[in-house]
């Protein structure tokens, strides 16, 4: 946590946020006479004026408060990611104004991950993934070290920080003797000079093949990608015996090894892919020394996919005076990717369909839907479209249904009266042909 006060030139830094800090500030009496009060930052994370202290609690937001001479009323300003004012500093209250900036702690970044090393004839290439958490400050570079045994005598590869996620060990431009094995580790450093732990250790031996060239990837349909490349200009210290192929979903580590050794051909067909998905590939040649330098470029391709076909067999049936129940069958073709929902459209005449559907996306793959809250005796027309992550497909057939009308029932028919003893008469009748709605009872007069 950093507190910056100006123009009194006070700068304090606190690393712990687990307890309450109480800071007493002493200002010139004249300043207090002009309306200054000290500030209290309470656990509620609100700045509150008090008379003689500033209290700092944990989990502070990034804020900036400027107190001037005009009655101690603060103005608030926004900060950038580095905790600096995004607008020019001003002192609305005069030269004795107190400027206080509070910004979050900056911690060491997470360590780089998935460090890999590949040896060419006289060079070794390193690749890694950036830290998941930069500690609250941008990563400004990486410090790379090497060792002959991976345990002792770690030496900086360069006095300068590496600003990419890869580096080539040229050993001061002189190259590395073939057959040499070295171990490497990488450390991330952020803009506040906080250093991460070192990455995993990776090793490689020189003498491997050079870069694979001409790497391409081409999707052929929904479930197949063809990867092609050209042999390296250098096979290293021995003949090429095959190629190693990796795949990634984002073009970065971790790379999943698809084939340890595909043989000496320069074409590979990846048949274990999902439709509508982008895959990234890299390839390196292999000789008796080991795996050589991966192709400089990463090749990618996206398998085919489309919006779903139309749903089938749509039906609509009234269920009482206020509901219509729809039912349908899934499309013959989902477009190659799962259906995630259905769009339900409703029209009063079956010709004019509103721009706003009855249901934009049901958000599930259920094949029934109930339109509720309708007026009795209402006719509605419907059509349904399937949705996947590619888009919304064509609408189904159109159907209609009319809710039941509510009206008084017709008169009962075939009324008869039969005496049953001295004190009872039995009545019987037939229900009305048109009941108007569900009959709930009969009135006897």
N, C-alpha and C positions, 0 to 999 in steps of 0.2 A: 504494500500500500504506500502511496506517495502523497505527501501533503506539500504543496508549494504555496508560499505566501509572498506577495509582492505588494508594494515596493519595499517591505521591511526585510527582504532578502533572507527569509527563513526557509530552509529546506530540510525536511525530516523524512526518513524512510523507515517503515516498519514492515517486518517480514511475517509476524504472527497475526492471525485473525481469530485466534481462539479465546482471547480474553479482551475485556474492555480496557481501553487505554484512556487515561485521563490526562489531558494536557492543559497546563495553566499558561495562559498567554498574558503578558504584561505589555501594555501599550502606553504611549505618552498620555498624560492627563488631558492634554489639549485635544487629542484625538477622541478620547471618551466624551469630552464636552461637546464634540461636534455630532454626537449621536451614535457612536459605535457601541455595540454590545458584542460580547463573545458569542460563539455558536455552539450548539449541542447537536451532534449527529446521533440520534437515538436508535435503538435496535429496530424500530419501525422503518428505518432508513430514510427518515425525514430530517431535514435541517431545521433546527429549532433554535431561536435566539435565547440565550440566557445571559447572565451578567458576567461570569468570570471563568468559563471553561468551555472546552470543546471535548465532547466524549465521542469516541470512535468505536463502532460496533462491527461485528463480522459481516461478511457477504454484502459489501458496499456496492451500490450501483455506480456507474461512471457518470459523474455529475460535475458541474462547475457552478459555483455561486460567487457572485461579485457583490461586495458590500461597499457602498460609497458613503458620502456624507449626508445624503438626503433621507434622513430619518431611519437609517439602518435598513432600508427596504432592499431585499436582494433581487438581482436579475439573474436569470438562468441561461446558460449557453451550452451548446452541444460540443462533444469532443470526438476526435477521430480515433482510430483503432490504437494509436500510440499514446492516447491520453492528452493530446494537444488541442487547444482551441481551434475550431474550424472557422471562426470569425476573428477579426483583429481584436486584440485585447483593448478594452476601453476602461476608463474609470469615470463612470457617470457622476460620482460624488466628489471628484477632485483628486488632488495629488496624494492625499492621505488615505485613499481607498484601500481596502483589504481585499486581495484576490486569493481565493482558496480553491485549489484543484484537488479532487479526490479521484484516484483511478485504481482499478483492481490490481491485486498482486500479479507480478510476472514470475512464473515458476520455470524451472528447467523444462525443456521440451521432452516429449517421449523420445526414445531412441529410434534411429532408422531401423527398418526391418527388411527381411528377405534379401540380405546382401548375397550377391553371386559373383563369382570370379571365373573368367574364361581365358585360356592361354592361346595366343597365336604363336607364330614362329619365334618372335623376340619381344612381344608385348603381352601385357595382361590387361583385360578390360574388366571393370567393376560396374555393377548395376545394383541399385537398392531402391526401396520405397521410402517416401518422406514420412516423418513422424505423424501419427494420428492426431496428436495434440502438440501445438507449437509452444505451449506454456503461457500463452497470452500475448506473445510478441512474434512478429514475422520471422521466419527462418532466414538468416542472412547468408548461410553457407554451411559447408561440411568440412570437417577435419578428417583426413584419411591417413592411416598409419599402416605400415607393413612390418613383417617380422620373418625371419628365416625359419623359425620353429613354431610360431603361433603361441608362444608362451612368454618368452623374454625378449628384451632388446627391441622394443617397438620404436620405429623410426617414422617421423612425419614424411609423407610422400611429397609434400610441397609446403612451402612457407605461406602460400596463399590459400584461402578457402576455396573449395569447389562449389560453384553455384548451380550446377546441374545435378541430376540424379544418376550420373555415370561419370567415370573418369578412366583414362588410359594411363597405365603405368609404363612410361617410356624410359624410366630411370635416367632422368636428366637428358633425354634425347639420344642417349647412347644405346638404348635397347638393353634387353636382358638376355643373357646367354641361354641357348636352347637347353632344355632339360632341367632348368632351374625351377624350384617350387617355392612359392611365397604365400604367406598368410596375410589377410587384410581385415581391418575393422574400421568402422566409420562412426563419427560423432557429429551430432547436429548442434548448431549454435544459433541462438535467436538474436534479435536486434538489441536486446538488453544484455548480451554477452553471457546469458545463461547457457550452460553446456549440458547436453544429454548424457546418459550412459552410452557406452559403446554398443554398436550393433552386434549381431552374431558374427562369428569369424568365418570367412570363406577363403578357400585356397585354390590355386591353379598352378599348372606346370607349363612352361613355355615349350614350344615345339609342335603345337597343334596347328590345324589348318587355318587359313585366313578366312576373311569374311565371305559368307554366302552372298551372292548378288542376284539382282532381278527377282526378288521375292514378291509374289502376287497371290491373292486369294480371290476366287470367283464363286459366287453362289450359283448352284444349278438346281433350281426348284426350292422346295420348302425344307428339305431334309438332307442336303448335301452341299459341301463346299470343297472345291478343288484348290489345292495349294501347290504352287509351282515355283521353281527357283533355278539358278544357274550355278554350276560348280565354282568353288573359290579359285582365284588366280594362283594361290599357293596351297599345296596339300600339306605343308609343314615338313616334318622330318621323315614322314613315311606316307604311303598311299592312303587315300580316303577309303574307308571301309563302310561308310553309311552316313546317315543324317539323323540328328535328334530334332524332334518337333515338339513345340510347346504351344499351349493355347491359353488365352486370358479373356475375361469378359469386359475389361476396360483398357487393355493395352498396357497395363502396369502389373507389377508383382502383386500377388503371387502368380507365377506362371505354372499351369498344370502340365506336367509332362504327358503328352499324348502317346508318343512312340519313342522308346529308348533308342532304337536303331531301325530306320525304315528301309535299309538297304541302299544300294548305290544309285537307284533311280532318283530323278529330280521332280517327281510328281507324287502327291499324296492326296487321297480323297478322304475327307472327314465325313463319315456317315452318321455320326452320333451328335446331331445338332437339333435344336428346336426351331420351328418356323418363326419368322419375324424377329429373329434375334441376331445381334451383331457379335461376331467372334474375331479375335485378334490372334495372329500367329507369328512365331519367330522360328527360325531354323538355323542350325549350326552343323557343320561337317565334323566327322569323327575320324581319327586315325589311331595308331597304336599308342600315342601319347595320351589321348583323351579327347574331350569335346573341345572343338576350336571356337573361333569367334562367331557369335550369332550375326545374322544379317544386320546391316546398319539400320535398315528400315523395318518397321513392323507392318505386316499386311493385314487387312481386315476385309470382311465381307458380311453382308446381311442376308440371311435366308428370306425367301419369299413368304408373304402372308397377305391376307386380304380381309375385308369385312365379311361377316357371315352371310350365307344365303338367307332367303326369307324363311320365317317360320311356316310350318305346314298345318293344315287342318284346323284353322281357327274357328271356334264356335262361340256363340253368345247366347246366354239363357237368363231370362228374368228370374229373380228370386225374391218374390214379394213386390210390394209397390215402390221400393226405394233402391233396389240393388239389381245389378246385372253382373253375372259371373262369366268371365272369359276363360277359355281353355285352348291350348294349342300343342303342337308337337315340335320338337327341336328341329332346326334346319338340317338338311342332308349334309351340308358342309359348313363347319364352323370357321372357315377361313384359315385353318392351320393353327390357331391359338384358341384357348378356352373362351367360351361365352361368359361374360361377366354380368350381363343384365339384359333387360328388354325395354324398348321404348313403346309406350302405349299411346295411341292417338285416338281421339274421339271427335265425331262430327255430328252436327244436327241433321244434315241432309245427305251425307255420304259423298258430297262433291267438294265442298269447301272445308278444308282441313286447317284448323288454327295453327299459327306459328308456334304457339306454346303447347306442347303435347300434354295430354292428361297426366302422363308420368314420363319424365325425361329419361330416367334410367332406374329400373327397379332395384339395381344393385345386387341381384341374385339370379340364379339360374332356374328358379321356379317357373313352371309353365302354366300357371293359373293366375288370375288377377280379378279382383272384385271392385267394380265401380259402385261406390256407395253414396248415399245422400241425394239420390235422384228424386224427382217429383213423380208421383203416381201417374201412370198413363203416358210416360215419356218414351219416345223412340230415339235410340242412339245408335250410331254406326261406329265401327271400330276397325282398326288395323294395328298390327304388331310388327316391330322390327327387332332383330337380334343385335347385340352389341358385343364386340370384343375390344382388345386394346388397340387394334388398328383403326376401328371406326364403327359406324352404324350401318347395317346392311339394308337391303331393299325391304319394303313393307310386304306383309302377308296379304292374303285375300281379305276382302272386306266382308264384314258380317254386321247384322243389326239385331236388336231385340227391343221389346217394348215392356216397360214395367207394368205391373198390374194396375188397373184403374180401380179406385175406391168409389163405390156408389151403393145406394140402398139395394138390398136384394129384392128379387121378384117375390111375389106372393107364393107361399107354400101351396101345394096342390093336393087334391085327393083327401081333403080333410073328412074324417068320419068320427062319429060319436056313438059310443056303445054303452048302454046301461050295464052295470055290473053289480047287481044286488040292489038293495033299497037305499044305499047311501053313497054310491060311487058311479061316476061316468068316466069311461076311458076314451081318450082322444088319440088319434093317429093321423099322420099326414106325410106327404112326400116333400123332400127338400126342394127349394127353388131351382129351376133350371139355370138361372143366372144369379150367382150369389154376390156379385159386385166386389167381393173380397172374402176372406175367410169368415164364415158365419160363427158368431160368438154366443148366440142364444136365440130364444124365441119369446115373443110376447103373447100371452094368452088372455083373451078378453071374453 
